[in-house]
Amino acid sequence: MMYSSLIRPLLFKLPAEDAHNVALNGMKLAARSGLATGLLRAAVGAVPSAPVTAMGLTFKHPLGLAAGMDKNAVALRAWEALGFSHVEIGTVTPRPQPGNPKPRMFRLPEDGALINRMGFNNGGAEAAAARIKASKHRDLLVGGNIGRNKTTTNEHAVDDYLAALNAIYSCVDYLAVNVSSPNTPGLRDLQSEASMRELLTAVAREARRLGGKPVAVKIDPDSTRDHVQRTASLAVECGLQGIIATNTTVGRAGLQTPQSAVEAMGAGGLSGAPLTRRSTEVIGWVREAVGTDASVIGVGGVRSAQDVIDKRNAGADLVQVYSGFVYAGPAMVRELSPAWTA
Ligand SMILES: Cc1cc2nc3c(=O)[nH]c(=O)nc-3n(C[C@H](O)[C@H](O)[C@H](O)COP(=O)(O)O)c2cc1C
C-alpha cells in the first residue's frame, strides 16, 4: 500500500533510470545491515515456500528476480529479505562497460510497461563475483547472466562468454547465456543455428570442466515458433539444463501509450504487461520442444498471481519478474505467493 500511494509516485517523478538508481541504492544500503534486512523482511511479511526442482537445483518457490535489475549484484541480501527464491545477476560482460548514452530507460505507465536500451552497462564480471562472494545471503540462489562486450565482434563472442563464465562460476548457482538482448548490436545474430551451436557447446563444456553447474540460455520473444523450438532442442542437444523465455521484445503492437510518445522513446526492448501473453506462448513452445529434458524459466509481463499460474501452466518451472516489480513494489513476492500455495 505504502509503495503505490507514496513511494511509487515519488519515484515516478524522476526519470526512469534515476528512479531505478535511487531504489537500487536503497536496496544496496538495506543489504549491508542485518537490522535493515530484518525490518524489510518484517514489513513485507513471510513468504510461504513450496520447493521446486529446476536445473537440478532446489528453489524454495518458483519466483525470482529477472536479470537486469541488479546487474552488479549489489543488493543480494535485500532481495532475499523481500522473499525472492533466486536472483539472476547481470548481464555481466568480461570487461566493465558504460552501456548506451542516456536516456535509455522509459516508463509507459498506461501500459504497465518499460522500454530500455541500457546496452549491458555493468562493472564487469570479476567485480560482480567479488560482491557475490562478500554477500552474506544464505537462503537465495544466484544465477549469473553473461554476455559479450559491445566492442567484441560475434566472431570472438565465445571468448567473452567463457571469460565471464570463468570469472563468476565459483560464486553462482547457475549460469544464463544471454543471446537475446536487442540492445547490443548484432547480439541476436548469435541465435542463428551455427553460432548458437558453437557458443552453447563451448559454454556447456566449460561449465562441465569447472564442476558441472547448470547452464540456461535466454531467448527472445520475437522469433517464430519453429525457430524457438529449434533453438530449445539445440540447447538440450548441446547439454544445457534450462531455457529462459523470454527477454524483451522489439515489437510495439497494441500499446495504449500514444504512438508519438512511443516513437520519441526510440529503439529498445519493451517489457511488462504488453509482453505477458507472447512470453507465455513462447514458454509453451519451449516446453513442447524440450519435454522433460530441460527446465523452463518463464519471464515476461508477470504482475499478478494469475500470471505466475499461467506461465506455470504453459510449462514454466520457475518464473521471474522485472517490470511488474517496478510497478507493484517490494511486497510483490508475498502478494504473488498464492500462485504457489493455492
Ligand atoms: C531496464 C531493464 C534492463 C534489463 N537488463 C537485462 C539484462 O542485462 N540481461 C537480461 O538477460 N535481461 C535484461 N532485461 C530483461 C528482463 O530480465 C526480462 O527478461 C524482461 O524485462 C521481461 O520481463 P518483465 O516483463 O517482467 O520485465 C532487462 C529489462 C529491463 C526492463
The ligand as a Tripos MOL2 file, in Angstrom:
@<TRIPOS>MOLECULE
LIG
   31    33     1     0     0
SMALL
NO_CHARGES

@<TRIPOS>ATOM
      1 C1         15.7950   -1.9060  -17.6290 C.3       1 LIG1
      2 C2         15.9260   -3.3730  -17.9970 C.ar      1 LIG1
      3 C3         17.1980   -3.9390  -18.0880 C.ar      1 LIG1
      4 C4         17.3260   -5.2850  -18.4370 C.ar      1 LIG1
      5 N1         18.5770   -5.8360  -18.4920 N.ar      1 LIG1
      6 C5         18.7120   -7.1470  -18.8100 C.ar      1 LIG1
      7 C6         19.9930   -7.7550  -18.8530 C.ar      1 LIG1
      8 O1         21.0130   -7.1240  -18.5790 O.2       1 LIG1
      9 N2         20.0770   -9.0710  -19.2000 N.ar      1 LIG1
     10 C7         18.9550   -9.8210  -19.4910 C.ar      1 LIG1
     11 O2         19.0920  -11.0210  -19.7810 O.2       1 LIG1
     12 N3         17.7290   -9.2740  -19.4350 N.ar      1 LIG1
     13 C8         17.5830   -7.9730  -19.1030 C.ar      1 LIG1
     14 N4         16.3320   -7.4230  -19.0520 N.ar      1 LIG1
     15 C9         15.1590   -8.2620  -19.4280 C.3       1 LIG1
     16 C10        14.4680   -8.8410  -18.2110 C.3       1 LIG1
     17 O3         15.3020   -9.7160  -17.5000 O.3       1 LIG1
     18 C11        13.2060   -9.6170  -18.6620 C.3       1 LIG1
     19 O4         13.5940  -10.7010  -19.4780 O.3       1 LIG1
     20 C12        12.2330   -8.7410  -19.4450 C.3       1 LIG1
     21 O5         12.1910   -7.4250  -18.9420 O.3       1 LIG1
     22 C13        10.8110   -9.3170  -19.4240 C.3       1 LIG1
     23 O6         10.3310   -9.4220  -18.1040 O.3       1 LIG1
     24 P1          9.3540   -8.3130  -17.4350 P.3       1 LIG1
     25 O7          8.2310   -8.1090  -18.3930 O.co2     1 LIG1
     26 O8          8.9650   -8.8970  -16.1190 O.co2     1 LIG1
     27 O9         10.1800   -7.0690  -17.2920 O.co2     1 LIG1
     28 C14        16.1740   -6.0660  -18.7060 C.ar      1 LIG1
     29 C15        14.9000   -5.4960  -18.5950 C.ar      1 LIG1
     30 C16        14.7650   -4.1630  -18.2460 C.ar      1 LIG1
     31 C17        13.3860   -3.5750  -18.1480 C.3       1 LIG1
@<TRIPOS>BOND
     1     1     2 1
     2     2     3 ar
     3     2    30 ar
     4     3     4 ar
     5     4     5 ar
     6     4    28 ar
     7     5     6 ar
     8     6     7 ar
     9     6    13 1
    10     7     8 2
    11     7     9 ar
    12     9    10 ar
    13    10    11 2
    14    10    12 ar
    15    12    13 ar
    16    13    14 ar
    17    14    15 1
    18    14    28 ar
    19    15    16 1
    20    16    17 1
    21    16    18 1
    22    18    19 1
    23    18    20 1
    24    20    21 1
    25    20    22 1
    26    22    23 1
    27    23    24 1
    28    24    25 2
    29    24    26 1
    30    24    27 1
    31    28    29 ar
    32    29    30 ar
    33    30    31 1
@<TRIPOS>SUBSTRUCTURE
     1 LIG1         1 GROUP 0 **** ****
